[in-house]
């Protein structure tokens, strides 16, 4: 079997080969779990954290520790 040249493959071909390799190495469940690690999610993480933490101060948090 001749090996494909990734430099000459389309993005779709590379994706297909990658999914096949992951499935062969990890099985279908492992492949799905691996790919799930790269989910970009949604929203604006920085803006959300600023909103959630707006009422906290360093002194307030330290005071809660004591």
ABEGO torsion letter per residue (X at the ends): XBBBBAAABBAAAAAAAAAAAAAAAAEAAAAAAAAAAABAEBEBAAAAAAAAAAABBAAAAAAAAX
